[in-house]
Amino acid sequence: MIQFIIGEKGKGKTKVLLEKANREVKDATGNVVYLDKNTQHMFELNNKIRLIDVTHYPLTDADEFIGFICGIISQDHDLEKVYLDSFLKIAKLESDEVDVAAVVPVLKQLSSISTQFSVDFIISISLTKDQLPEEYHSMVVAQL
């Protein structure tokens, strides 16, 4: 399953994602990972959540990001949820203007990975509902 927290930059998506992760880890039966662009939120996360600063790894494009996700899943058979903050930045999809056409294939791959390995992805993404493709509208859990 994939869920989205959407909104423009600076609207508070990270705060909502952190609250959701901390609330849901209490009921998690497996492991939980939080991917971010830095370790700034380390002390805001429950200590049962593994924080990974993606910028410490030499990822250069979205394909490498998907490989990185697969590597995390392959090393943790008990992985239940992955929270992705600043998705466009950590997935190497960020540029001056958002290219939704480049984002969709990555979301499709994550959806396939989610189904295949029973891992939920909760994604904070700097898009408005108008920019998000219609097929993903039902997956929006928070719009800021």
matplotlib code that plots the C-alpha trace (Angstrom):
import matplotlib.pyplot as plt

x = [0.0, 1.1, -0.2, 0.6, 0.9, 0.8, 1.1, 3.5, 6.9, 6.8, 3.2, 4.0, 4.1, 7.1, 5.3, 2.3, 4.6, 6.5, 3.3, 1.9, 5.1, 5.3, 1.6, 1.7, 4.9, 3.0, 0.9, 3.5, 4.3, 7.4, 10.2, 9.7, 12.2, 12.1, 14.1, 15.0, 17.4, 19.2, 19.1, 17.4, 14.4, 16.3, 15.1, 11.5, 11.1, 10.3, 13.5, 11.8, 12.0, 15.2, 16.2, 18.2, 19.8, 19.7, 22.2, 25.0, 24.7, 25.9, 22.6, 22.5, 19.1, 15.7, 16.7, 19.5, 17.0, 14.7, 17.7, 18.4, 14.8, 15.2, 18.4, 16.7, 13.9, 16.3, 18.2, 15.1, 12.5, 10.4, 10.1, 6.5, 6.5, 8.8, 8.2, 9.7, 10.1, 11.0, 10.3, 11.3, 14.7, 15.6, 14.4, 16.5, 13.5, 13.8, 14.6, 13.5, 10.1, 8.5, 8.3, 5.3, 6.0, 9.3, 7.6, 4.9, 7.3, 9.0, 5.6, 4.6, 7.8, 7.2, 3.6, 4.9, 7.5, 4.9, 2.7, 5.5, 7.1, 4.1, 5.8, 3.8, 5.2, 4.0, 5.3, 5.6, 5.6, 5.7, 2.8, -0.7, -3.7, -3.9, -0.3, -0.7, -2.0, -5.7, -4.9, -3.2, -5.9, -7.6, -4.2, -3.9, -4.2, -3.3, -3.5, -1.9]
y = [0.0, 3.5, 6.6, 10.2, 13.4, 16.2, 19.9, 22.7, 23.2, 24.6, 23.6, 21.1, 17.8, 16.6, 17.2, 15.2, 12.4, 12.3, 12.2, 9.4, 7.4, 7.8, 6.9, 3.9, 2.3, 1.5, -1.0, -2.2, -5.9, -5.5, -3.0, 0.6, 2.8, 6.5, 7.9, 11.6, 14.1, 14.7, 13.6, 16.7, 14.8, 12.0, 13.0, 13.5, 9.9, 7.0, 5.0, 1.9, 3.7, 3.4, 6.8, 6.6, 9.8, 9.1, 11.8, 9.7, 7.3, 8.0, 8.0, 9.9, 9.1, 7.6, 4.1, 4.0, 5.2, 2.2, -0.1, 1.5, 0.8, -2.8, -3.2, -2.1, -4.5, -7.4, -6.9, -6.8, -9.5, -8.1, -4.6, -3.4, 0.3, 2.8, 6.5, 8.7, 12.4, 15.0, 12.3, 14.3, 15.2, 11.8, 10.0, 12.3, 13.7, 17.3, 20.1, 23.7, 22.5, 19.2, 16.8, 14.7, 12.5, 11.5, 10.9, 8.5, 5.6, 5.7, 5.6, 2.7, 0.8, 1.6, 0.3, -2.9, -3.3, -2.7, -5.4, -7.9, -7.6, -6.5, -3.2, 0.0, 3.2, 6.5, 9.4, 13.1, 14.8, 18.4, 18.2, 19.6, 17.4, 19.0, 18.0, 14.4, 12.0, 11.2, 7.5, 8.4, 10.7, 7.9, 7.3, 10.8, 10.7, 14.3, 17.4, 20.6]
z = [0.0, -0.7, 1.0, 0.3, 2.4, -0.2, -0.3, -1.3, 0.2, 3.7, 4.5, 7.4, 5.6, 7.6, 10.9, 9.8, 8.6, 11.9, 13.9, 11.7, 12.0, 15.8, 16.2, 13.9, 15.2, 18.4, 16.5, 14.1, 14.2, 12.0, 11.5, 10.5, 8.6, 8.0, 5.0, 5.1, 3.6, 6.9, 10.6, 11.9, 13.1, 14.9, 18.3, 17.2, 16.1, 18.3, 19.0, 17.4, 14.0, 12.1, 10.6, 7.4, 6.0, 2.3, 1.4, 3.0, 0.1, -3.5, -5.3, -8.5, -10.0, -9.4, -10.6, -8.0, -5.4, -6.2, -5.9, -2.5, -1.4, -2.7, -0.7, 2.5, 1.9, 1.1, 4.4, 6.6, 6.1, 8.9, 7.3, 7.5, 6.8, 5.1, 5.6, 2.9, 3.7, 1.1, -1.5, -4.6, -3.1, -1.7, -4.9, -7.0, -8.8, -7.6, -10.1, -10.6, -11.8, -10.9, -13.8, -12.9, -15.9, -14.3, -10.9, -12.1, -13.1, -9.7, -7.9, -10.1, -9.1, -5.4, -5.8, -7.3, -4.6, -2.0, -3.3, -3.9, -0.5, 1.7, 2.7, 3.1, 1.8, 3.3, 1.1, 1.9, -1.5, -2.6, -5.0, -4.9, -5.6, -9.1, -9.8, -8.5, -11.2, -10.6, -10.1, -6.8, -5.4, -3.4, -1.7, -0.2, 3.6, 4.2, 2.0, 3.3]

ax = plt.figure().add_subplot(projection="3d")
ax.plot(x, y, z, "-o")
ax.set_aspect("equal")
plt.show()
